[in-house]
Amino acid sequence: MSITAALIVFAVTWFMVFYMVLPMRFQSQQDAGAVVPGTPKSAPSSENVKKKALITTGIAVVVWAGIVWFISSGVVSVRDLDFRGTLGPERATSAPEATH
């Protein structure tokens, strides 16, 4: 896996985890009983984005490491996922021997 691919997988993993962590322990202004004038009642009552971003980073690193290991290990290849047979026959991996 190239460095660029690893960074893209990390970014996708980070945002997916972030969207799962973001609503945890959410308390709206209406729930807290202190609605700031000019804001919707559903707005958050406290700012926990930095803490949630740090939690997300920790979880994402662990998940990302598992994904990178799975992709790099070769447990599953692209040919294993070719259910319709569109890749065609597999090419020989070694060079053909010359016959004399």
C-alpha positions as CSV (number, residue, x, y, z in Angstrom):
1,M,0.0,0.0,0.0
2,S,1.4,3.4,-0.9
3,I,1.7,6.3,1.5
4,T,-1.0,8.2,-0.4
5,A,-3.4,5.3,-0.2
6,A,-2.6,4.9,3.5
7,L,-3.3,8.6,4.2
8,I,-6.6,8.4,2.3
9,V,-7.7,5.3,4.2
10,F,-6.8,7.1,7.4
11,A,-8.8,10.3,6.5
12,V,-11.9,8.2,5.5
13,T,-11.6,6.2,8.7
14,W,-11.1,9.3,10.9
15,F,-14.2,11.0,9.5
16,M,-16.3,7.9,9.8
17,V,-15.3,7.5,13.4
18,F,-15.8,11.2,14.0
19,Y,-19.4,11.1,12.8
20,M,-20.0,8.2,15.2
21,V,-18.4,9.9,18.2
22,L,-19.9,13.3,17.6
23,P,-23.4,12.6,18.8
24,M,-22.2,10.8,22.0
25,R,-23.1,12.6,25.2
26,F,-24.7,15.4,23.2
27,Q,-26.8,17.8,25.3
28,S,-28.8,20.5,23.5
29,Q,-29.4,24.0,24.8
30,Q,-33.0,23.1,25.3
31,D,-32.0,20.0,27.4
32,A,-29.7,22.2,29.5
33,G,-32.4,24.8,30.0
34,A,-30.2,27.7,28.8
35,V,-31.1,28.7,25.2
36,V,-28.9,31.5,23.9
37,P,-30.9,34.1,22.0
38,G,-30.5,33.9,18.3
39,T,-29.5,30.2,18.3
40,P,-31.7,27.2,17.7
41,K,-32.9,25.1,20.7
42,S,-31.1,22.1,19.2
43,A,-27.7,23.7,19.3
44,P,-25.1,22.1,21.6
45,S,-24.9,23.6,25.1
46,S,-21.1,23.0,25.4
47,E,-18.2,22.8,23.0
48,N,-16.6,19.3,23.2
49,V,-15.3,19.2,19.7
50,K,-11.6,19.2,20.7
51,K,-12.1,16.3,23.2
52,K,-14.2,14.4,20.7
53,A,-11.5,14.9,17.9
54,L,-8.8,13.5,20.2
55,I,-11.0,10.5,21.1
56,T,-11.7,10.0,17.4
57,T,-8.0,10.1,16.5
58,G,-7.2,7.4,19.1
59,I,-10.0,5.1,17.9
60,A,-9.2,5.9,14.2
61,V,-5.5,4.9,14.6
62,V,-6.5,1.5,15.9
63,V,-9.1,0.9,13.3
64,W,-6.8,2.2,10.5
65,A,-4.0,-0.1,11.6
66,G,-6.3,-3.1,11.4
67,I,-7.5,-2.0,7.9
68,V,-3.9,-1.5,6.7
69,W,-2.9,-4.9,8.0
70,F,-5.9,-6.6,6.4
71,I,-5.2,-4.9,3.0
72,S,-1.4,-5.5,3.1
73,S,-1.6,-9.1,4.4
74,G,-3.2,-10.5,1.3
75,V,-5.8,-12.4,3.2
76,V,-8.3,-11.2,0.6
77,S,-7.3,-10.2,-2.9
78,V,-9.1,-8.4,-5.7
79,R,-9.6,-11.8,-7.4
80,D,-11.4,-13.1,-4.4
81,L,-14.0,-10.3,-4.8
82,D,-14.5,-10.9,-8.5
83,F,-17.9,-12.7,-8.3
84,R,-18.8,-12.0,-11.9
85,G,-15.5,-13.2,-13.4
86,T,-14.8,-9.8,-15.1
87,L,-11.1,-9.9,-14.4
88,G,-10.4,-12.8,-16.8
89,P,-7.9,-15.6,-16.4
90,E,-5.0,-15.0,-14.1
91,R,-1.6,-14.3,-15.7
92,A,1.4,-16.5,-14.9
93,T,3.5,-14.8,-12.2
94,S,6.9,-16.2,-13.4
95,A,8.6,-15.6,-16.7
96,P,8.1,-18.3,-19.3
97,E,11.1,-20.6,-19.7
98,A,12.9,-20.5,-23.0
99,T,12.9,-23.9,-24.8
100,H,15.8,-24.9,-27.0
